[in-house]
Amino acid sequence: MSFGWTLAPPAPVAGGTAIAAGLRQLRTFAASAGLALAVPLLLAALWIFCARYSWIPDQILPAPAAVWQTLREGCADGSLRDATLISLQRVLAGFGIGAGAGVLVGGLLGASRTLRSYIEPFFLAFNQVPHIAWMPVLMVLFGIGEALKIILIAWAAFMPAALYALQGVRDVPEGFRELGRALMLDRRATFCTIILPSALPSIFTGLREGLAHAWQALVAAELLASFEGLGYLMAYGRQLFQLDVVLAAMAIIALIGVAFHVLLSMAETRLRRWRLEGAQ
Amino acid sequence: MNLTAALRATRSRSTYLLALRPNAKSWRPWLAPLAALLIWEACAHLPGVDPRFLPSLEAVAARAWEGFVHDDYLGHLLASLGRDLAGFFLGGLAGVATGLALGFSPLLARVVGPTLMTYRQISLFAWIPLVSMWFGGGEAGKIAFIAMAAFQPTLVNSWRGVAEIPKSYRELSDVLLLGRLGFVALIALPCALPQIFTGLHSALICSWAATVGAELLFNLAPGLGGQMNEGQQMFLMDKLLLCILLLGSVGVVFNLLARAAERRCLRWRTL
């Protein structure tokens, strides 16, 4: 948490300089946006040329027009939308369960040194098994139904959420705790005003990581054992050598990945600002 | 002294998530695994528990004995490890090289950086159909996929390692009249080394997970993932649990090795 704003209030500026500063800001933004877009544009151009002069066969890289067509048809007949909705539903259910439990368990472990000394090493050793390796085991136990996916996703989200929450709560600076004792805060107030705000950045890192892992687990589970969803669409396209379907599904998966990332970052800044104002 | 201590503290914090911290001076850490094993064994022997779903410890041990002595489990383990390390070295090298290039050249970072950061947001397993089409479902495809998994953490960490070199270090280099090469060799690389190691360590873990994923999702071949596929299709729970134990043990060994290497290479920091 930064208290810089109390030390350095923004200097008042006259109208002319403000516009000049705004223009300058706009120019630097445009410059970095232009630089950032250079590579994707170049790649897109290369892709279009490859397709136009058929340098690469369609089974290796389909034409952009074909992918666009697949995307539009999929949107028009609702098949893409249904697959996306099903995948999103699964990931949100699994993430909600896994991350919620993870933050709770991690917070408890972080708060109690005794509990940690018993469980932490075992916990970390468990973390060494890649979560995708549990999939065959879960398939034997639960079949390839919805339960398999939800449990796998929940487990994938649980670990990062728990580990970062543990770290955040454990590493609350000793000075903060002392302050709480000096102010004679009770347990509840200590938790709300000292521990939670201090652990929040770490918890959010865990949630972000957990969501990324959950999204990965979903794709893996749907590729291996599913009859609907984006991953299934990709497995289907791969089997029929229809790479345009694969690329269309990938585009949506990438978009959702970026959206998750942006949404959680926004939520984090919002929540932290609120905390700062609340502390005022 | 104060600064180095603070630096060391932040480093150990950031690697904490990757590392097992063996504070095994007491019996406490051993209690939880022991209890878990006991509960497992007890549940397996409860009447009404189907041993096909929950095999007892001795069934898993028997499977291990049979697998390593009569069957070729060692070969499967080595096949997985070979694949993993091939992908790790390819991807790790590419990641460190790209990360260093981005760190040293701000212009390059502004041009290529955003694309690479967006690429990171694509779920790794979503590349499997494409990679299997481009490189085939055999060994080349698997290694390419594992290399992709190792590329991302090494890239980000070496990039950050160079980009976050304190300004005073750059000033020091100017005061000493070091050239570009001198700055890179004497100041930048040693300063970024811990972060690069963090990236490599994390890549080791990611590529192990990717190895399992590749073996489950690409063509069937010798390897632990292939064995798990077989165990799942033939309903051999003891085989599956044995594979899980092996995968976890390899993960633990990787962690210990990485930590030892890190300590050895960064020994000068503690002086």
Interface residues (C-beta under 8 A of the other chain):
Chain A: S32 L35 A36 A38 V39 P40 Q59 I60 S117 Y118 I119 E120 P121 F122 F123 L124 A125 F126 Q128 V129 P130 H131 I132 A133 W134 M135 P136 V137 M139 V140 L141 L163 Y164 Q167 D171 A212 W215 Q216 L218 V219 A220 L223 L224 G231 M234 A235 G237 R238 F241 L243 V246 L247 A249 M250 I253 A254 G257 V258 H261
Chain B: R13 Y16 L17 L20 R21 P22 N23 A24 S26 R28 P29 L31 A32 P33 A36 F53 L107 R110 V111 V112 G113 P114 T115 T118 Q121 I122 S123 L124 F125 A126 W127 I128 P129 L130 S132 M133 W134 W208 A209 V212 G213 L216 L217 G225 M228 N229 G231 Q232 F235 M237 L240 L241 C243 I244 L247 G248 S249 G251 V252 N255
